[in-house]
Amino acid sequence: MKLGIIADVHSNLIALKKVLSELKDVEMIIHAGDVVGYNPYPNEVIQVFREKGIFSILGNHDRAVITGDTSNFNPVAAEAVCWTRNALSDENISFLKSLKKREKIKIGKTSIAVIHGSPWDDDEYVYENGLSKKFLDEVNAEILVYGHTHVPCLKRFENGIIINPGSAGQPRDKNPKACFCILDLDKKSAEMKRMDYDINTVMQKIIECKLPDILAYRLTLGE
């Protein structure tokens, strides 16, 4: 059984559609939080999540859009949250409210924990050099999927696999291509993937919507 693993779509419809074109043959798609924020297509992205049945948890930007609390956000991120709150339909706000902070699912004999930050803090940034087997011990799962950093990593330990699929909508590893992972549960293998998408269209829409210009230009830099 193959799963698509994505994270941090951040309202980037153009990137999401390109990634989904590569995941059309997987049996399930798991998203590790931050459906919205930064980019200009929040309603359209949530509609795709609903139509495709994408399994998602709540990210920190999703939570901020629900609550309006941007006290831990930089000014650019906070402005994007406020814009998104005003743009979203009531129905799509309700969708975000339905998401849980973290989930654990079982597929066959394999347990998969899905979080946004770390097992101890939903908002903690964890990079590859900070990972250890204790993360898997803490969530009591064979596979741990997380996001938040927008930087992909894949690390194996004797007790399982930890996957951060990077960001489909706003990569921050100096590579502007949309990032995601394909997980094969039968083979216990995972492969990171990158795809080009039409960044210029997203940039133009960001500017049209009067979101901060920096959100457009950083897409070209992968940061």
Long-range contacts (C-beta under 8 A, 24 or more apart in sequence): 1-27, 1-28, 1-107, 1-108, 1-184, 1-185, 1-186, 2-26, 2-27, 2-182, 2-183, 2-184, 2-185, 3-27, 3-28, 3-29, 3-30, 3-107, 3-182, 3-183, 3-185, 4-28, 4-29, 4-30, 4-180, 4-181, 4-182, 4-183, 5-29, 5-30, 5-32, 5-145, 5-163, 5-165, 5-180, 5-181, 5-182, 5-183, 5-190, 6-30, 6-31, 6-32, 6-54, 6-165, 6-168, 6-180, 6-181, 7-31, 7-32, 7-33, 7-34, 7-116, 7-145, 7-146, 7-147, 7-148, 7-150, 7-164, 7-165, 7-166, 7-167, 7-168, 8-32, 8-33, 8-34, 8-59, 8-147, 8-148, 8-150, 8-166, 8-167, 8-168, 8-169, 8-170, 9-34, 9-35, 9-45, 9-167, 9-168, 9-169, 10-34, 10-35, 10-36, 10-37, 10-38, 10-39, 10-61, 10-167, 10-169, 10-170, 11-35, 11-36, 11-37, 11-38, 11-39, 11-40, 11-41, 11-42, 11-45, 11-84, 11-169, 12-38, 12-39, 12-41, 12-45, 12-168, 12-169, 12-170, 12-178, 12-202, 13-39, 13-41, 13-44, 13-45, 13-48, 14-41, 14-197, 14-198, 14-199, 14-201, 14-202, 15-168, 15-169, 15-178, 15-195, 15-197, 15-202, 16-45, 16-48, 16-168, 16-169, 16-178, 17-48, 17-197, 18-178, 18-195, 18-196, 18-197, 18-198, 19-168, 19-178, 19-180, 19-195, 19-197, 20-48, 20-52, 22-180, 22-193, 22-195, 23-180, 23-182, 26-182, 28-55, 28-107, 29-53, 29-54, 29-55, 30-54, 30-55, 30-56, 30-112, 30-114, 30-145, 31-55, 31-56, 31-57, 32-56, 32-57, 32-59, 32-114, 32-115, 32-116, 32-145, 32-146, 32-147, 32-148, 32-164, 32-165, 33-57, 33-58, 33-59, 33-60, 33-62, 33-99, 33-115, 33-116, 33-147, 33-148, 34-59, 34-60, 34-61, 34-62, 34-116, 34-147, 34-148, 35-59, 35-62, 35-96, 35-99, 36-61, 36-62, 36-65, 36-84, 36-88, 36-96, 37-61, 37-62, 37-64, 37-65, 37-77, 37-80, 37-81, 37-84, 38-77, 38-80, 38-169, 38-170, 38-211, 38-215, 39-169, 39-170, 39-202, 39-206, 39-211, 39-215, 40-202, 40-205, 40-206, 40-208, 40-209, 40-211, 41-205, 42-84, 42-87, 42-88, 42-92, 43-87, 43-88, 43-89, 43-92, 46-88, 46-92, 46-95, 46-96, 47-92, 49-95, 50-95, 55-103, 55-105, 55-114, 56-99, 57-99, 57-100, 57-101, 57-102, 57-103, 57-114, 57-115, 57-116, 58-96, 58-99, 58-100, 58-101, 58-116, 59-116, 59-147, 59-148, 60-116, 60-117, 60-122, 60-123, 60-148, 62-96, 62-99, 65-93, 65-96, 66-93, 66-96, 66-97, 72-123, 76-212, 76-214, 76-215, 79-211, 79-212, 80-211, 80-212, 80-215, 83-209, 83-210, 83-211, 104-139, 104-140, 104-141, 107-185, 108-185, 110-142, 110-143, 110-185, 111-140, 111-141, 111-142, 111-143, 112-141, 112-142, 112-143, 112-144, 112-145, 113-139, 113-140, 113-141, 113-143, 113-144, 113-145, 114-145, 114-146, 115-139, 115-144, 115-145, 115-146, 116-146, 116-147, 116-148, 117-146, 117-148, 118-146, 119-144, 123-148, 124-148, 125-149, 126-164, 127-151, 127-153, 128-153, 128-155, 128-164, 131-155, 131-162, 132-157, 133-157, 133-158, 133-159, 133-160, 135-162, 136-160, 136-162, 143-183, 152-179, 152-181, 152-192, 154-181, 154-190, 154-192, 161-188, 161-190, 163-190, 165-192, 166-192, 170-218, 170-219, 171-222, 172-222, 172-223, 173-222, 174-221, 174-222, 174-223, 175-222, 176-219, 176-220, 176-221, 176-222, 177-222
